[in-house]
Structure formats: structure tokens, C-alpha cells
Amino acid sequence: MVRQYAEFIIRHKWLSVLFSIIWVMLMGAGAQYLTFTNDYRVFFGEENPQLVAFELLQDTYSRSDNAMLLLAPQDGEVFTRSTLEAVAWLTERAWETPHSTRVESITNYQHTSAVEDDLLVADLALEPGSLTDDELIRIRGIALSEPVLVNRLISPSAHVTGVNINIELPGVDPIVENPEVVTFIRELREEFRARYPDIDVRLTGIVMMNQAFPEASQYDMSTLFPLMLLIFVVVLYFWIRGFAGTVATFIIIIFSIVGAMGMAGWFGIALTPPSFSAIMIIPTMAIADSVHVLMNYVLAMRHGENKHDAMVDSIRINMQPVFLTSVTTAIGFMSMNFSDAPPFRDLGNIVAMGVMVAFVLSVTFLPAISMILPSRQKVEDTPSSIAMRRFAEFVIAQRSKLLIGMGIGCLLLISFVPQNELNDDFVKYFSERIEFRRDADFASKNLSGLYLISYSLDSGEDGGVSEPAFQQHVENFANWYREQEEVIHVNVISDTFKRLNRSMHGDDDAFYRLPEQRDLAAQYLLLYEMSLPYGLDLNNQINLDKSATRMVVMLHNMTTNTVLALEERVQQWLRENAPKSMRTDGASPTLMFSHIGERNIKSMLLGTTVALILISIILVFALKSFKIGLLSLIPNLIPAALAFGAWGIAVGQVGLALSVVTGMTLGIVVDDTVHFLSKYLRARREKNLSSQDAVRYAFNTVGLALLVTSIVLIAGFFVLTFSAFQLNSNMAFMTAVTIIFAIVADFLLLPPILMALDSQEHNHA
């Protein structure tokens, strides 16, 4: 049946090539519908409880997506006329930012003071260029004693300040809206630098982080993708030693990418940095099938067969294992659909589609184009073939020692798996080559970071935020938080009430405390709100019916474990010290990213288990042996376990990226096992060879192909380790390490196990 199929493809080679091209073009037409999502929220499914809580908070108060321009004067002092003038200029210009709803800085901070019985609310620094030295000292003292400003908009040593812009994107066209904001801010930065060259400017904030996602992907595509293709061409030409095979495989790589990305467009999949890396992963998968077909084709020609017979024979012996490896690889990647992070689901689906496209092309387009393109092979043994035969003899001769040594080595390395702990740091998702990462690190060290947690504290009644008892609970909560070492700043409404109380008592510091009467506090609040200019109201802190207030806690950059431990302490404090209405979970991107790793690990364990069961069932039926099917689990599972053991020794921190590695690599490492077992079983069943001769046959027929595909896979994923997006980099590194362990297991562990098993059965018989 397979021989007849191969004859048909070769006989109608031009038609096969034409139909392959048309098929790829039809799939590729879907690429016009591809979009790139640059919002960090894409990492969370719609049902994610932390995302739901955060969106509810955003809907209750004004949205908190922001961009911040950090200003660091070279003289190390913010409170000078020139620097304050620069801050005031930037604050005014920042209002022109597209979709901006609020701009805050030390110059437009609404300072309250008493004028007889009236409350005066005004910018802290009006006309900075004309301030006297005494006025500068006074403003500096006010700013550095104001809890709302310190560690948020001004550093305690006054060497760095920030201009914060709140952004509320319409959400009509996110692909255009976020870049539009970022482009304006970057142009504003350049304009600022030209006017004030003595002040360093850094850009951070959620809006800048969103833009860093597509920019990291663009960096990878412009640098890593061409390098990867070059490596593939060199490796292929070196091993196949033929122009035709190299060109044919290169075309299949491009066609597989076009087909998979086009299908993604047809299915409405939005690209993200993780899913975009499919463009880098598909080539490594596409090459594997082609290499197996070509290697047997080339070997047959080197042994004297003509092109036609060599290709027919290669298709005949490779059709089943190539189909099996493609299906199992696709299943492995599709197990990523269990991931709690949608971008990894999309990555799995896109690569799975690319794998199946590559399979179809490798048994249609490849044999047809190989017949059309000129190719010659000398009838000779190559050094690599001779080396593989010698290696096979070594494995057979040392099988007992290898079985014991590999067994002990595997157990020893696997014992380090528990050394890994689930931990992450989402700012470090980006390489330091990305400007956002460098600026975010600078912000965290000098002023404030991206890590924050918000709480909506409910009084339980309309207007309850003015209730002194409630305000005291809020004040106690804020003070407790300020004592925690992880905290940089706490922004809370109780500070505003204390400031208003002092101002309404002639700026007497003795009255810097919470008002003691509810009606008095409500009057203060109303008077204050009526005095605030447009864009600087309290909607970001108090809800519409004034029943609840938002408290925002800014944190140092930290790992997810530290964040989760802090949140656990918070909940314990609330249970023990706060009224029931005030007990609430925190909500923020920080908490969302902190929980996603743990959720993803649990979901991917289920996905990997399902994939493993499906793959095992397929192998049992395809290899027609329950024993061999179960035996295949050893070289299929061990590589990932060894990789995580090595990671436990070297790093010991498993984050979001590594949580999908086991499921993803499962389908890849199965390939080597399937090809080796299929050739081994062919030798045992069709050629009636002994187990030792069957191992020789397997090494001689498929050993080189397995080595080449492994080298290609390792090289491809190793290139991806240089990705500017650390999630992709870490995922690629662990995948490459897993593939290294897989080829070692299939060459040094699987053959001794097969020979030992057959030897026991023979002795038993």
C-alpha cells in the first residue's frame, strides 16, 4: 500500500508539487487575519479569578494602567529651579498623551493649606522658575514629608522624581492604541532631552511593558530567525551532502511556517510573544520528518540504488514512523491546551498544525521535488556511517555496564528534581537588552516599581469612607503594611483625611490625625473635591457612593513566592484585625502573575498525563506490542525528569515558562524512541534478526538520522535561548537540554534495555 503510494507520488511528481504549493497558499491566505496582542492580560484566561478580581477593581475605580517618566538630574537634586521647571514643563506636555486621564507629579501635587477659615488647594510648585531659595526649601520639606509623594513621585533623598500618566485605552483597536501612546511618550522624552540635557529620562509603567512584548518578538525575528535558518542549512548540507535535499527541506520549512501561521489566522488566534515563537519552533519540527526521509534515500543511493527505487524504499520504511512521530509530537504540543495561560495554548496549537503540515509535505512535496531536482551520491561509506556502526558495536559490547551505569546516573540526577521550587519574577520576563527591562530595574532601585497590590476596602454603607472607625481600620491596615520589608509605598485615603484635618485647623501639626466626627470628615472631603482641578479628582481612590476606598501598595521587585507569602500574611492580618466588610483579596497584575505559575503547573500536569496516556495507547497499537509500548515510556519520560534534575542543581527556580516544558518536549522526545523501536521491530519481525543484530540494524538505518535531527533540534532551540523574551529563552533552554538527554537515553539506555528484555524472554523460553 505504502509502496503504491510512493510510486504514485513519484510518477506524478509535477502534479504533487503543484498541489502542495496550492494547498500551502490556501492555508497561508489566513495570515491576513493575524493580529498581535500587546496586552499583558493575554497571559490570563477570562475565567482566571485574579484577572476577574482585577477587572472588577478597575471598573470600580479609575483604571490604573500607566506610563511613568523618571527624571534623574545629574546634580542629584530635584528641588532646584531648573529641575522643577523641567518637571512642570513635562507635566503640562504629558496631558497631551493620547488616552491620558490623569497626570501626577510633585509640581502639580494638590497641596492643601489654611487661609483663615478657608481651605486653599493649589499646585505645590507654581511657576518653579521664579521660586526663591526659601520657597524651594519649603516645597522640599513639604514633598519629603508627604506620604502620598515619597517613594511614589519623589525618592526619599530627592535625587529622582517621576511624572506619572494614567492611561485608559478605548479598547477599539489595541494593536494601534498602545503603540500610539508609547510613540508619543518616546517623542516627548526626546523633546525633553533636547530641552533639558542635564536630566536623565527613563520610561516604565504598564503601558511600556505592554509595548515591550511585541518589541521583544520583533528583535527575535530580525536577529535569531535568520541565524536559525542559516544553521539549519549548514547542518543539512553537511549531513545530506546534496543541494537538492537541502533546498527541498528549506522549502518545507518555509511552507510549514506559512501553513501553520495561515491556519492560525483562519482560526482567529492572536499572536503573543510565546505563541509568536512558533515561527522559531516549527522549523526544528519540520526538519525532522524531512531528514528521516532524505537520510534513508541518500543511504540507499550510496549503496548503489537508483533515485526512484531509493525514494520508494525510503517512503516505505519511513511512512509509519514519520506519521507516528508527527502525531505524537502534535499531541505533546496540544497538551499545552491544558495550560492556564492562553498564549501557551496558542503556541501548542500553532506548532501542532505546523508539525502536521510538515508531515504531509515530507511525504508528498519532498519525494516529488527530490525527483525533479538533480542529485548524485557516490557509492561509498561515509565516515559518519562507519562511526555509527562502531558506536553500535560499543553499545552492544558494553550493554550490561551501560544499563547499570545509566540507571544509577538517571536515578541520581532525578533525585535533584525536588530541589526546584515554583518561583518567578515577571519583570525579568524581558532580557536586559530590552530598554524597558533596564528602565524598570532603575525605577525599582531608585523610586518605585511595577509590583503593586490594590485593595478595595468596603465600609459596608454609603458614605462610609468618612466614618472615623472605618478610617481608623484603614489607617491601621496601611501602617501595618508600611512595616513590611517588601513595601516601598502605601497610597491610602486616610493620609488625605489627616492632611485635610490639619489644614482645617490652621495647619497645626497637632491635628495631623483622622477627624473624630463623620459629618466633619465628609465636609472636609466635599470641600477638597470641589477644589480639585480636572483630572486630579479622587475617583482613583473612592468609589461613586463613597462606600469603599482603594488602597495601593507598591512593592520592591520580588519573586512570586515572596508576593504570595506576603498576601498570605495580609489575609491573616485582615481576619484578625479588620471588620468583616473590609476583608478582601488583593488585586493587581503582580498577584495575577504570582498565581499563574502555580495554576499552570497543576493544569499542565493533567495535560501531560493525558498526552502520555494517548501517546502510549497509540504506540501500543502502532508497534503491535503492549510490552514495547509500555517500555517506550522509559526513554520518553526520563529526559524531562533528567532536565529538571539538572535545572534543580543549576537554578532551582521553575516559573511560568518551564511549567509547559514537560508537555511540550514529550511529543518531541517520543520521535527518537519511535524511530529506533520501529527499525528494531522491523529487524526482529521481518528479518528475523537477534536482538543484538536488530540493534545493529536500527543504528545503521536510523542512527544517523536520529543524530542529525537531534542536532538540528538542539541547535534550533539553542538559538532561541538568546531570545529577548526570557519566557521563550528559558523554555528553549530546557527543551534543548531535554532533547540532549533524550538522544543519550535512546542511544545508551534503550538498546541495553531491549537486549536485556529479549535475553530474559529467550532464557525463559
ABEGO torsion letter per residue (X at the ends): XAAAAAAAAAAAAAAAAAAAAAAAAAAAAAAAABBBBABAAAABBAABAAAAAAAAAAAABBBABBBBBBBBBAAGBABBAAAAAAAAAAAAAAAABBGBABBBBAAABBBBBBBEABBBBBBABBGAAABBAAAAAAAAAAAAABAAABGAABBAAGABBBBBBBBBBAGABAAAAAAAAAAAAAAAAAAAAAABAABBBBBBEAAAAAAAAAAAAAAAAAAAAAAAAAAAAAAAAAAAGBAAAAAAAAAAAAAAAAAAAAAAAAAGBBBBAAAAAAAAAAAAAAAAAAAAAAAAAAAAAAAGBBAAAAAAAAAAAAAAAAAAAAAAAAAAAAAAAABABAAAAAAAAAAAAAAAAAAAAAAAAAAAAAAABBBBBBBBBBAAAAAAAAAAAAAAAAAAAAAAAAAAAAAAAAAAAAABBBBBBAAAABBAABAAAAAAAAAAAABBBABBBBBBBBAGBBGAAABAAAAAAAAAAAAAAAABAABABBBBAAAAAAAAAAAAAGGBAAABBBBABAAAAAAAAAAAAAABBBGABAAAABBAAGABBBBBBBBBBBBAAAAAAAAAAAAAAAAAABBAAABBBBBEAAAAAAAAAAAAAAAAAAAAAAAAAAAAAAAAAAAGBAAAAAAAAAAAAAAAAAAAAAAAAAAGBBBAAAAAAAAAAAAAAAAAAAAAAAAAAAAAAAAGBBAAAAAAAAAAAAAAAAAAAAAAAAAAAAAAAABABAAAAAAAAAAAAAAAAAAAAAAAAAAAAAAAAAAAAAAAX
